[in-house]
């Protein structure tokens, strides 16, 4: 079951609804990556050599601490580097894992610099003898870095954290390089940026507004136009399924649909969902018919995961869940992940326009932060 959305996805609609220019923020992703990567490499002096305290050069563990867009940057960076040969985690909360000690690399990422959970991790990290790397546009985290003589990457502020993914992700890549955890990512980043710039044309406001298109090369999987996917998602609950490296992109899709389109969306991963969630489409057939499941695929995934995606989609279709497959593009894992991210950003943007809402404001989040402050907690 689907509802037809009649709103034209053209520049007139964008002018009427996108008062804060979320489209411009989405289109700035490749430039954000280039600028933030350069800034971070300069700040680290190649190997944390820009003065101040130095994190371990050969750490025995990695913790990237952040919330929302800051955490997604960590997910994507870790997923893009299969060569990481140490325990690595993205911390979405107040507590560092117990195994993180002075020989671990801790990265604290907060766009505003005032994220309560990340600041709590900062205090714990220093108390344990860690020398964390800080990424922020200012706020208390920047002040904390200065007070403790910690490495700091200062990024440009003034926007929405979710619209600053490139500013938050690129410094993480540079930090892992500087710690000796991976080779230079400059070439991989160049390919990613080139692909994203092509994607602006492919998915942007002047792109086709129609059904799924055939791939330019018959050897490649079909490309999914952002506008067509948004129209399929309109009026439906969206679930986004990832597997292996694409789980990070699935998280991003979910969050972007929540915040940009102000609509319910959920994410899960294969093969885990085949052991539980696959049963959840049985007892509420009306809910199943009102759901669109999007599978994020990458041709480099384990063949067993790709087979599971195909078979799981067939089971959902039998229960009248709408099903669409989206494929990553690019030569490197970093590029492929960001190709999925970019498409999801555009889908969420067009879905916001179909719902007649400005993609940028997040009133419910701001209201909740006010309630937290009233209750005596930081936002």
C-alpha positions in Angstrom: 0.0 0.0 0.0 1.3 3.4 -0.9 0.0 6.9 -0.9 0.7 9.1 -4.0 2.5 12.3 -3.3 1.6 15.0 -5.8 4.0 17.7 -4.6 6.4 18.6 -7.4 10.0 18.2 -6.3 11.3 21.2 -8.1 13.1 24.4 -7.3 9.8 26.3 -6.6 9.0 23.8 -3.8 12.5 24.1 -2.5 12.3 27.9 -2.4 8.9 27.7 -0.6 10.0 25.2 2.1 13.7 25.1 2.5 14.1 28.3 4.4 17.4 27.4 6.0 19.0 25.9 2.9 19.4 22.3 4.0 19.9 21.5 0.3 23.1 23.7 0.3 24.3 21.8 3.4 23.7 18.4 1.7 25.6 19.6 -1.4 28.5 20.9 0.7 29.4 17.4 1.9 32.4 16.9 -0.5 33.8 20.3 0.3 33.4 19.7 4.0 35.5 16.5 3.7 38.3 18.2 1.8 38.5 21.2 4.1 38.2 19.3 7.4 40.7 16.7 6.3 43.2 19.4 5.5 42.6 21.3 8.7 43.0 18.1 10.8 46.2 17.0 9.2 47.7 20.4 9.8 46.5 20.4 13.4 48.1 17.1 14.0 51.3 18.0 12.3 51.4 14.7 10.5 51.6 12.6 13.7 50.2 14.5 16.6 53.3 16.7 16.5 51.7 20.1 16.8 52.6 20.6 20.5 50.7 19.8 23.7 50.2 16.3 25.1 50.4 13.4 22.7 48.1 10.5 22.4 49.6 7.0 22.1 51.2 6.4 18.6 50.4 2.7 18.7 47.2 2.5 20.7 45.8 -0.8 22.0 42.2 0.3 21.6 40.0 2.9 20.0 36.9 4.7 21.3 35.2 7.4 19.3 32.7 9.3 21.6 29.9 11.3 20.2 26.2 11.5 19.7 24.0 12.0 16.6 26.0 13.2 13.6 29.2 13.0 15.5 28.7 9.3 16.2 27.7 8.6 12.7 31.0 10.0 11.5 32.7 7.4 13.8 30.6 4.6 12.5 31.5 5.4 8.9 35.2 5.8 9.5 35.5 2.5 11.4 33.4 0.7 8.8 35.6 2.1 6.0 38.8 0.7 7.5 38.7 -3.1 7.6 42.4 -3.0 8.3 42.0 -1.7 11.8 43.7 -4.3 13.9 42.5 -3.3 17.4 39.3 -3.2 19.4 37.3 -0.2 18.3 34.0 1.1 19.5 31.7 4.2 19.0 30.4 5.4 22.3 26.9 6.8 22.3 26.5 7.6 26.0 28.1 8.8 29.2 30.4 5.9 30.0 33.7 4.8 28.4 34.1 1.0 28.2 36.1 -0.4 31.1 38.9 -1.6 28.7 39.8 1.9 27.6 42.9 3.0 29.4 45.9 5.3 29.0 47.2 3.3 26.0 44.0 3.6 24.0 43.2 6.3 21.5 40.1 8.3 22.6 38.5 10.7 20.2 35.8 13.1 21.5 33.6 14.6 18.8 30.9 17.2 19.4 29.8 19.6 16.8 28.6 22.2 19.4 31.3 21.3 21.9 28.5 21.1 24.5 27.2 17.6 24.2 26.6 16.3 27.7 27.4 12.7 27.1 30.7 13.4 25.3 31.8 15.8 28.0 31.2 13.0 30.6 33.5 10.7 28.5 36.1 13.5 28.4 36.3 13.7 32.1 36.5 9.9 32.4 39.2 9.6 29.8 41.5 12.2 31.4 40.9 10.6 34.8 42.1 7.3 33.4 45.3 8.9 32.0 44.2 9.1 28.4 45.2 11.9 26.1 42.0 12.3 24.0 41.8 14.0 20.7 39.0 16.6 20.6 36.9 17.7 17.6 34.5 20.6 18.1 33.4 24.0 16.8 33.9 25.5 20.3 31.9 25.2 23.5 33.0 23.4 26.6 34.9 20.7 24.8 37.2 23.2 23.1 37.7 24.8 26.5 38.4 21.4 28.1 41.0 20.7 25.4 42.7 24.0 26.1 42.6 23.5 29.9 44.2 20.0 29.6 46.6 20.8 26.7 44.9 18.2 24.4 45.0 18.0 20.6 42.0 19.9 19.2 40.6 20.1 15.7 38.5 23.3 15.4 35.8 22.9 12.9 33.4 25.6 11.5 30.2 25.9 13.4 26.9 27.6 12.8 24.9 24.7 11.1 23.1 21.6 12.1 25.3 18.8 13.4 23.7 16.3 11.0 24.5 18.6 8.1 28.1 18.8 9.1 29.0 15.1 8.6 32.1 15.8 6.5 33.4 18.2 9.1 33.1 15.6 11.8 34.2 12.5 9.8 37.3 13.7 8.1 39.2 14.7 11.3 38.6 11.1 12.5 40.3 9.7 9.5 43.2 12.1 10.0 43.5 11.2 13.7 43.7 7.5 12.9 46.4 8.2 10.3 48.4 10.2 12.8 48.1 7.4 15.4 49.5 4.9 12.8 46.3 2.9 12.7 45.9 3.2 8.9 47.8 4.5 5.9 47.1 7.9 4.4 43.5 8.2 3.3 44.1 11.0 0.9 43.6 8.9 -2.3 40.5 7.3 -0.9 39.2 10.7 0.1 39.9 12.1 -3.4 37.8 9.3 -5.0 35.0 9.8 -2.5 34.9 13.5 -3.1 34.8 13.0 -6.9 31.9 10.5 -6.6 30.0 12.8 -4.3 30.3 15.7 -6.7 28.9 13.5 -9.4 26.1 12.5 -7.0 25.0 16.1 -6.6 24.1 16.2 -10.3 22.6 12.7 -10.2 20.4 13.3 -7.1 20.0 17.0 -7.0 16.9 19.2 -7.7 17.3 19.0 -11.5 17.5 15.2 -11.5 14.7 13.0 -13.0 11.6 12.6 -10.8 10.6 9.1 -11.8 10.9 5.4 -11.0 14.1 3.4 -10.5 16.4 3.8 -13.5 18.6 1.3 -15.2 22.3 1.6 -14.5 24.4 3.3 -17.2 26.5 0.2 -17.3 24.6 -3.1 -17.5 27.3 -4.8 -15.4 26.5 -2.5 -12.4 23.4 -2.8 -10.2 20.6 -0.3 -10.8 20.9 3.1 -9.4 18.0 4.5 -7.3 16.9 8.0 -7.9 16.4 9.9 -4.7 13.2 11.5 -5.8 11.6 8.2 -6.8 12.6 6.6 -3.5 11.2 9.6 -1.5 7.9 9.2 -3.3 7.8 5.5 -2.5 8.5 6.3 1.2 5.8 9.0 1.4 3.0 8.0 3.8 4.9 4.9 5.0 7.0 3.8 7.9 10.6 3.3 6.6 12.9 0.6 7.9 16.5 0.6 6.6 18.5 -2.6 6.6 22.2 -2.8 6.4 24.8 -5.6 6.5 28.4 -5.5 7.4 29.9 -2.1 6.5 26.5 -0.7 5.3 25.0 -0.9 8.8 26.7 2.5 9.4 24.9 4.0 6.4 21.6 2.5 7.5 21.9 4.3 10.8 22.5 7.5 8.9 19.4 7.0 6.7 17.2 6.4 9.8 18.4 9.5 11.5 18.1 11.7 8.5 14.5 10.6 7.8 13.7 11.2 11.5 15.2 14.7 11.6 14.7 16.0 8.1 11.4 14.5 7.2 10.1 14.4 10.8 8.9 10.9 10.0 9.3 7.5 11.7 12.2 5.4 10.5 14.1 2.5 12.0 17.3 0.6 11.2 18.5 -2.9 11.8 21.2 -5.2 10.4 21.6 -8.5 8.8 22.0 -11.3 9.8 20.7 -10.4 13.2 17.2 -9.4 12.0 16.7 -12.8 10.5 16.7 -14.2 14.0 13.9 -12.0 15.4 12.6 -9.0 13.5 11.6 -11.0 10.4 8.7 -12.4 12.6 7.5 -9.0 13.4 5.7 -8.5 10.1 3.2 -11.3 10.8 0.6 -10.1 13.3 -0.1 -6.6 12.1 -0.7 -6.8 8.3 -1.9 -3.2 8.0 1.4 -2.0 9.5 3.3 -4.3 7.1 1.5 -2.8 4.1 2.3 0.7 5.3 6.0 0.0 5.6 8.9 0.4 3.1 12.0 -1.7 3.7 15.2 -0.4 2.1 18.1 -2.7 1.8 21.5 -1.1 1.6 23.8 -3.4 -0.4 27.4 -3.4 -1.4 28.8 -5.8 -4.0 31.9 -6.3 -1.8 29.9 -7.8 1.1 30.2 -11.4 2.0 28.1 -13.4 -0.4 26.1 -14.9 2.5 25.0 -11.4 3.5 23.9 -10.6 0.0 22.0 -13.8 -0.2 20.3 -13.1 3.1 19.3 -9.7 1.9 17.7 -11.2 -1.2 15.8 -13.9 0.7 14.8 -11.6 3.6 13.4 -9.1 1.1 11.3 -11.9 -0.5 9.9 -12.9 2.9 8.9 -9.3 3.6 7.3 -8.9 0.1 5.2 -12.0 0.8 3.8 -10.1 3.8 3.1 -7.0 1.6 6.0 -4.9 3.0 7.3 -2.6 0.2 10.9 -3.5 -0.7 13.6 -1.6 -2.4 17.3 -2.4 -2.9 19.9 0.3 -3.0 23.5 -0.4 -4.1 26.7 1.3 -3.1 29.0 2.7 -5.8 32.7 3.5 -5.9 36.1 1.7 -6.0 36.9 2.1 -2.3 34.9 1.2 0.8 35.0 4.9 1.9 33.5 6.0 -1.4 30.9 3.3 -1.4 29.7 4.1 2.1 29.5 7.8 1.3 27.6 7.1 -1.9 24.9 5.4 0.3 25.0 8.3 2.8 24.5 10.9 0.1 21.6 9.1 -1.5 19.9 8.8 1.9 20.4 12.5 2.7 18.7 13.4 -0.6 15.8 10.9 0.0 15.2 12.4 3.5 15.3 15.9 2.0 12.8 15.2 -0.7 10.6 13.3 1.7 10.5 16.4 3.9 9.3 18.5 0.9 6.6 15.9 0.2 5.4 16.2 3.7 5.4 20.0 3.4 8.0 20.7 6.2 11.2 22.6 6.4 13.9 20.0 6.7 16.1 22.0 9.0 14.3 22.8 12.3 14.1 20.1 15.0 11.6 21.5 17.3 10.9 18.3 19.2 14.6 17.9 20.0 14.9 21.5 21.2 11.8 21.1 23.4 13.3 18.0 24.9 16.6 19.7 25.6 14.7 22.4 27.4 13.0 19.7 29.5 16.4 18.2 30.3 17.7 21.6 31.5 14.6 22.1 33.6 15.3 18.8 35.2 18.8 19.8 36.0 20.7 18.0 33.2 22.7 19.5 30.4 21.3 19.3 26.9 
